């Protein structure tokens, strides 16, 4: 981890400033864009430092790692939102349904059905985003654009869940136009679900440290930022 705890507050301020500037460019209110701090691989004290700086929504990729942090921050649990933004296997759905507020990576009805059945009745509905494969590569996670409407209709009627919107993780590219293109495809699919399927969606989870401006310009309501807040990670695969 490349960031000390003292710099997290300043990094958060800089990321929020980036969001503000992007919103100004496209005449959007920054209040309509939620910053999700991606705290995967970060220790609990780094999350606590972000909480002290006013951050409330945190994204985790790995269920077991997240559960340790959720437990460590029990004293501020009521203030926080915990979002699962990594792959979810069937054998982990129960603990996720019990511990998280959001799941961004649902791309199969089976997973949604398990989350619905396992969400405790004393908790609010679990907020769900459907992960869409915006690049169309067979090896990538996410539902295809063709299969998205049927999946969205099926998930929207499950008890214990609230379908909020769509999420994507496009391949990294350089240049604003190239970065905006996959986000535009996701926004168009989002609008089609609202207008043609009548679904009450309100969340576009797209954009990361390197392309958050492109995502905001294309209508992102939630951007997932990790390295720009907590510093570079050792894992080569990390690019949030």
N, C-alpha and C positions, 0 to 999 in steps of 0.2 A: 504494500500500500504506500503510495507516494505522497500522501498528504498528512500533515500533523493536525491534531484536533483544533488548534488555534486558527487554522486557515479555513476551516469548513464554513464558518459564518461569512467570511469575505467571499468565498467561492459561491455560496448561495446568493449573495447579493449580486455578484456579477452575472450569474445565470438568469436571475430574475430581470436584470437590466437587459439582457439579450432578448428575453421574451417580450419585455415592454417595447423595445425598439421595433421588433418584428410586428407586434400588434399595431403600433403607430403607423407602420408602413402600409398596412392593409386595412386601416380604420376599424380595428377590433379593440374591444376592451380587454386589458390584461386580466380582468376578473373572470373572463370566460376561458382562461387557459390555466389548468392545474399543473403545477410542477410536481412530478413524482420523482423523489430522490431514490435512485437505485442503489440500495445498500448491500447488494450481494458481495460477499467476501469481506465486508467491513465488520469490525468488532462492534459489540453493543455500545461501547463508549463513544464511538464515532457517530452512531445513530443518536445517542443522547446529546451529543454536541450539536447536531443538526436540529434536534427538538428545541434546544435552548435558543437557537437562532430563529425559531419560528416555523420550522418545517414540520408538517403534520402527516404527509402521505409518503409511504416508503414501499419500494418494490423489491421483491426477493425472487431469485431464480430457483433456489434449492430448498426444498421443503424442510428437511431436517435442520439445516443451518438457520432457517427463518424461525423455526419453533424455539430454538435456543434464545434468539434475540427477543422474540415476543415475550418469552418468560422473563428474561432479564429486565424488560421494560414494563412489567406488569403495573408498576405504580403510576405510569402515565398512559396506560392502555386506552382509557376512555377518550383521550385527546387524539389518538392516532388512527390512521387507516393503514392496514397492511394489505398489499396487493401481490398476488402471485403472478409473475410475468415470465416464468419459465415453464418447460414442459411438465405436464401432469400425467402421471401413470395411474392406472386404475387402482392400484393398491395403496395410493396415497390420498385418495379422494376424501376419505372420512376425516382425517386430521385437518385437511385443508378446509373442508366444510365447517369444521368446528372452530378453527382458529383465525381464518382470514376474513377480510371484508369484501375483497374483490378477487376475481380470477380473470386474467386477460387472454388466456391461451386455450380456450375451449374450441376444438375444431371437429369434434365427434359427438353425436347425440348420446352415445353410451356414457361418456364422461359427464355430460350435463345431467343425465338421468341419475347417475350415482350421487352427484353433488346435491341434487334436489332431494333425493331420498334421505341423505345423511346430514342435511342442514338442520341443526337443533331448532325446535319449534320456538324456543325462548329468544332466539336471535332474529334480527331483521333479515329480510331476504338477502341472499348472497348476490352481489353485483357481478354480472357476467359480461365479458366482451368476447366476441368470436374472432379468433385469429384467422386472417385471410392470407393466402399465398399470393401476394401481389406480383411476384416474379414469374409464376407459372412453372417453376422447376419441380419435377417430380420428387426430388430429394428433399424439398423444403417442407417444413411443417405448415399447417394451415389449410382451411377449406378452400376449394376453388371458387372462383366467381360464379361458375355455373351451378354449383351445389349450395351456394350460400343462401338463397331465398328459402329453400325447403328447410335447411338447418335452422335458420333464424325463426321461422314460423313454429317449428317444433319446440325450440328452447323457450320461446316467449310464453308458452302456456304451461310450462312446468311449475309446480308449486315450490315455494322456498327459494326461488331464484328471481332475479330481476334482470332481464336482458337490457343492457345499457348502450351497447354499440359495438364497434369493430376495432381491431388492433392488427398491426402489421409490423414486420421486421424486414424491410427490403434490403437487398444487397447494397453495401456501401459504394457510392459513386462520388466523383468529383464534379463540381459545377452546379450552380443553383438550378438551372433548367432540368438537368438530369436528376437531381435530388427531388425536385417537385413532382416529377412525372408519376412515380408510384404512389405518392401521397394523394395526388389528384384522382388516381384510379380508385383508391379506397374511399375517398370522399364521394365520388360519384355512385359507388355501390351503396354507401351509407344513405345517400339521399334517395336512391331508388327504393330501398327498404322502407324508408319513411313514407314516401309518396305513393308507391305502387302496392306495398304490402300493408300499409297502415300501422307500422310498428312505431311505438313511441320511444325512439332512440335519441340519446343526447350526448354520446361520448365517442370521440375519435381519438384513440390512443395511438399516436404515431409521432415520430421524431425522437432523436437521441442527441447525445452531446455534439456530434459533428453536423447534424442536419436539422436542428430544432427550428431554425429560422424558416427553412423550406416547408417544414410541417405546419408551422403557425400560419404561413402565408396561404396554405391550402386548407386551413380550417381545423387544425388539431385543437381539441379541447383538453388534451392531456399529453404532456411530453415526458419521456422517461430519460432522466439524466443521471449518470453515475460518475464517470471519470472526471467530468468538469466540476463536480462537487467534492468527491472524495479522493481524487487523484488517480493516476494510472494504476491499473491492476497488473499483477504478474501473469495472469492467464492470457495467453495470446488471443483467445477467442473473445475476450471481453471488449465490447465496443459501445456499450450503452453510455 
